[in-house]
């Protein structure tokens, strides 16, 4: 099956929510969990997934993705195997598939619970 992949991120570990995320939240929005990639940060709030994508050599240029949960039609998770070093998550959305790889520091089953909390 060919997938239209819109985005592909690797979440390395859970982090405290950075200021650049808290500055763009609505007054009635709260962050459940935040994760970092090598240069980017993603936060799951009670309303949406926010990803700040650092671009360019210095990373000062930022692109912000905001995905309301109502746009997620379904998801799948796959735990890491013997050879795989990351677990895999796929979110099917209106714009395509978002692939998220989870490093060993991120528990895929806890991530499942997070998705259930925000999407159902």
C-alpha positions as protocol buffer text, in pm:
chain_id: "A"
residue {
  index: 1
  type: UNK
  ca { x: 0 y: 0 z: 0 }
}
residue {
  index: 2
  type: UNK
  ca { x: 145 y: 337 z: -99 }
}
residue {
  index: 3
  type: UNK
  ca { x: 112 y: 604 z: 166 }
}
residue {
  index: 4
  type: UNK
  ca { x: 108 y: 977 z: 110 }
}
residue {
  index: 5
  type: UNK
  ca { x: 352 y: 1071 z: 387 }
}
residue {
  index: 6
  type: UNK
  ca { x: 304 y: 1430 z: 495 }
}
residue {
  index: 7
  type: UNK
  ca { x: 559 y: 1436 z: 777 }
}
residue {
  index: 8
  type: UNK
  ca { x: 808 y: 1205 z: 944 }
}
residue {
  index: 9
  type: UNK
  ca { x: 956 y: 1275 z: 1288 }
}
residue {
  index: 10
  type: UNK
  ca { x: 1164 y: 1085 z: 1545 }
}
residue {
  index: 11
  type: UNK
  ca { x: 1070 y: 1160 z: 1907 }
}
residue {
  index: 12
  type: UNK
  ca { x: 1385 y: 1094 z: 2112 }
}
residue {
  index: 13
  type: UNK
  ca { x: 1262 y: 1163 z: 2464 }
}
residue {
  index: 14
  type: UNK
  ca { x: 995 y: 1331 z: 2672 }
}
residue {
  index: 15
  type: UNK
  ca { x: 1088 y: 1682 z: 2785 }
}
residue {
  index: 16
  type: UNK
  ca { x: 947 y: 1973 z: 2983 }
}
residue {
  index: 17
  type: UNK
  ca { x: 738 y: 2195 z: 2759 }
}
residue {
  index: 18
  type: UNK
  ca { x: 961 y: 2465 z: 2609 }
}
residue {
  index: 19
  type: UNK
  ca { x: 873 y: 2833 z: 2626 }
}
residue {
  index: 20
  type: UNK
  ca { x: 832 y: 2856 z: 2248 }
}
residue {
  index: 21
  type: UNK
  ca { x: 533 y: 2619 z: 2279 }
}
residue {
  index: 22
  type: UNK
  ca { x: 376 y: 2776 z: 2589 }
}
residue {
  index: 23
  type: UNK
  ca { x: 387 y: 3117 z: 2419 }
}
residue {
  index: 24
  type: UNK
  ca { x: 152 y: 3003 z: 2141 }
}
residue {
  index: 25
  type: UNK
  ca { x: -110 y: 2821 z: 2350 }
}
residue {
  index: 26
  type: UNK
  ca { x: -469 y: 2936 z: 2378 }
}
residue {
  index: 27
  type: UNK
  ca { x: -583 y: 3049 z: 2721 }
}
residue {
  index: 28
  type: UNK
  ca { x: -791 y: 2729 z: 2762 }
}
residue {
  index: 29
  type: UNK
  ca { x: -516 y: 2496 z: 2631 }
}
residue {
  index: 30
  type: UNK
  ca { x: -288 y: 2278 z: 2842 }
}
residue {
  index: 31
  type: UNK
  ca { x: 3 y: 2058 z: 2743 }
}
residue {
  index: 32
  type: UNK
  ca { x: -14 y: 1687 z: 2826 }
}
residue {
  index: 33
  type: UNK
  ca { x: 331 y: 1583 z: 2701 }
}
residue {
  index: 34
  type: UNK
  ca { x: 620 y: 1726 z: 2502 }
}
residue {
  index: 35
  type: UNK
  ca { x: 891 y: 1545 z: 2309 }
}
residue {
  index: 36
  type: UNK
  ca { x: 1210 y: 1646 z: 2137 }
}
residue {
  index: 37
  type: UNK
  ca { x: 1363 y: 1532 z: 1813 }
}
residue {
  index: 38
  type: UNK
  ca { x: 1719 y: 1621 z: 1724 }
}
residue {
  index: 39
  type: UNK
  ca { x: 1631 y: 1985 z: 1650 }
}
residue {
  index: 40
  type: UNK
  ca { x: 1253 y: 2003 z: 1677 }
}
residue {
  index: 41
  type: UNK
  ca { x: 995 y: 1988 z: 1954 }
}
residue {
  index: 42
  type: UNK
  ca { x: 641 y: 1847 z: 1961 }
}
residue {
  index: 43
  type: UNK
  ca { x: 370 y: 1896 z: 2222 }
}
residue {
  index: 44
  type: UNK
  ca { x: 38 y: 1720 z: 2267 }
}
residue {
  index: 45
  type: UNK
  ca { x: -217 y: 1954 z: 2422 }
}
residue {
  index: 46
  type: UNK
  ca { x: -580 y: 1900 z: 2510 }
}
residue {
  index: 47
  type: UNK
  ca { x: -669 y: 2047 z: 2167 }
}
residue {
  index: 48
  type: UNK
  ca { x: -397 y: 1966 z: 1912 }
}
residue {
  index: 49
  type: UNK
  ca { x: -51 y: 1842 z: 1826 }
}
residue {
  index: 50
  type: UNK
  ca { x: 198 y: 2128 z: 1784 }
}
residue {
  index: 51
  type: UNK
  ca { x: 534 y: 2067 z: 1617 }
}
residue {
  index: 52
  type: UNK
  ca { x: 801 y: 2334 z: 1586 }
}
residue {
  index: 53
  type: UNK
  ca { x: 1031 y: 2240 z: 1300 }
}
residue {
  index: 54
  type: UNK
  ca { x: 1370 y: 2416 z: 1316 }
}
residue {
  index: 55
  type: UNK
  ca { x: 1512 y: 2477 z: 971 }
}
residue {
  index: 56
  type: UNK
  ca { x: 1831 y: 2601 z: 813 }
}
residue {
  index: 57
  type: UNK
  ca { x: 2189 y: 2570 z: 932 }
}
residue {
  index: 58
  type: UNK
  ca { x: 2135 y: 2765 z: 1255 }
}
residue {
  index: 59
  type: UNK
  ca { x: 1783 y: 2639 z: 1328 }
}
residue {
  index: 60
  type: UNK
  ca { x: 1659 y: 2995 z: 1384 }
}
residue {
  index: 61
  type: UNK
  ca { x: 1401 y: 2962 z: 1108 }
}
residue {
  index: 62
  type: UNK
  ca { x: 1097 y: 2785 z: 1252 }
}
residue {
  index: 63
  type: UNK
  ca { x: 792 y: 2631 z: 1088 }
}
residue {
  index: 64
  type: UNK
  ca { x: 501 y: 2553 z: 1321 }
}
residue {
  index: 65
  type: UNK
  ca { x: 259 y: 2270 z: 1247 }
}
residue {
  index: 66
  type: UNK
  ca { x: -72 y: 2265 z: 1432 }
}
residue {
  index: 67
  type: UNK
  ca { x: -282 y: 1951 z: 1391 }
}
residue {
  index: 68
  type: UNK
  ca { x: -626 y: 1955 z: 1557 }
}
residue {
  index: 69
  type: UNK
  ca { x: -715 y: 1609 z: 1682 }
}
residue {
  index: 70
  type: UNK
  ca { x: -1042 y: 1611 z: 1488 }
}
residue {
  index: 71
  type: UNK
  ca { x: -824 y: 1581 z: 1174 }
}
residue {
  index: 72
  type: UNK
  ca { x: -686 y: 1242 z: 1284 }
}
residue {
  index: 73
  type: UNK
  ca { x: -898 y: 963 z: 1138 }
}
residue {
  index: 74
  type: UNK
  ca { x: -704 y: 668 z: 1281 }
}
residue {
  index: 75
  type: UNK
  ca { x: -362 y: 567 z: 1410 }
}
residue {
  index: 76
  type: UNK
  ca { x: -143 y: 262 z: 1443 }
}
residue {
  index: 77
  type: UNK
  ca { x: 149 y: 180 z: 1671 }
}
residue {
  index: 78
  type: UNK
  ca { x: 417 y: -83 z: 1638 }
}
residue {
  index: 79
  type: UNK
  ca { x: 666 y: -164 z: 1911 }
}
residue {
  index: 80
  type: UNK
  ca { x: 1038 y: -203 z: 1838 }
}
residue {
  index: 81
  type: UNK
  ca { x: 1160 y: -553 z: 1759 }
}
residue {
  index: 82
  type: UNK
  ca { x: 1496 y: -719 z: 1797 }
}
residue {
  index: 83
  type: UNK
  ca { x: 1653 y: -546 z: 1499 }
}
residue {
  index: 84
  type: UNK
  ca { x: 1441 y: -228 z: 1498 }
}
residue {
  index: 85
  type: UNK
  ca { x: 1567 y: 37 z: 1737 }
}
residue {
  index: 86
  type: UNK
  ca { x: 1254 y: 252 z: 1723 }
}
residue {
  index: 87
  type: UNK
  ca { x: 883 y: 199 z: 1766 }
}
residue {
  index: 88
  type: UNK
  ca { x: 658 y: 336 z: 1494 }
}
residue {
  index: 89
  type: UNK
  ca { x: 340 y: 542 z: 1506 }
}
residue {
  index: 90
  type: UNK
  ca { x: 131 y: 642 z: 1206 }
}
residue {
  index: 91
  type: UNK
  ca { x: -144 y: 903 z: 1216 }
}
residue {
  index: 92
  type: UNK
  ca { x: -386 y: 905 z: 923 }
}
residue {
  index: 93
  type: UNK
  ca { x: -507 y: 1263 z: 875 }
}
residue {
  index: 94
  type: UNK
  ca { x: -696 y: 1469 z: 620 }
}
residue {
  index: 95
  type: UNK
  ca { x: -369 y: 1580 z: 460 }
}
residue {
  index: 96
  type: UNK
  ca { x: -193 y: 1244 z: 457 }
}
residue {
  index: 97
  type: UNK
  ca { x: -3 y: 1018 z: 690 }
}
residue {
  index: 98
  type: UNK
  ca { x: 222 y: 1147 z: 965 }
}
residue {
  index: 99
  type: UNK
  ca { x: 490 y: 899 z: 1066 }
}
residue {
  index: 100
  type: UNK
  ca { x: 646 y: 924 z: 1410 }
}
residue {
  index: 101
  type: UNK
  ca { x: 930 y: 703 z: 1525 }
}
residue {
  index: 102
  type: UNK
  ca { x: 981 y: 666 z: 1899 }
}
residue {
  index: 103
  type: UNK
  ca { x: 1329 y: 613 z: 2041 }
}
residue {
  index: 104
  type: UNK
  ca { x: 1370 y: 352 z: 2316 }
}
residue {
  index: 105
  type: UNK
  ca { x: 1339 y: 625 z: 2582 }
}
residue {
  index: 106
  type: UNK
  ca { x: 975 y: 677 z: 2476 }
}
residue {
  index: 107
  type: UNK
  ca { x: 738 y: 398 z: 2579 }
}
residue {
  index: 108
  type: UNK
  ca { x: 513 y: 313 z: 2283 }
}
residue {
  index: 109
  type: UNK
  ca { x: 230 y: 183 z: 2505 }
}
residue {
  index: 110
  type: UNK
  ca { x: 229 y: 508 z: 2709 }
}
residue {
  index: 111
  type: UNK
  ca { x: 220 y: 689 z: 2375 }
}
residue {
  index: 112
  type: UNK
  ca { x: -84 y: 475 z: 2282 }
}
residue {
  index: 113
  type: UNK
  ca { x: -257 y: 591 z: 2600 }
}
residue {
  index: 114
  type: UNK
  ca { x: -176 y: 953 z: 2515 }
}
residue {
  index: 115
  type: UNK
  ca { x: -329 y: 914 z: 2168 }
}
residue {
  index: 116
  type: UNK
  ca { x: -639 y: 754 z: 2318 }
}
residue {
  index: 117
  type: UNK
  ca { x: -674 y: 1041 z: 2563 }
}
residue {
  index: 118
  type: UNK
  ca { x: -654 y: 1313 z: 2300 }
}
residue {
  index: 119
  type: UNK
  ca { x: -821 y: 1148 z: 1999 }
}
residue {
  index: 120
  type: UNK
  ca { x: -1115 y: 954 z: 2144 }
}
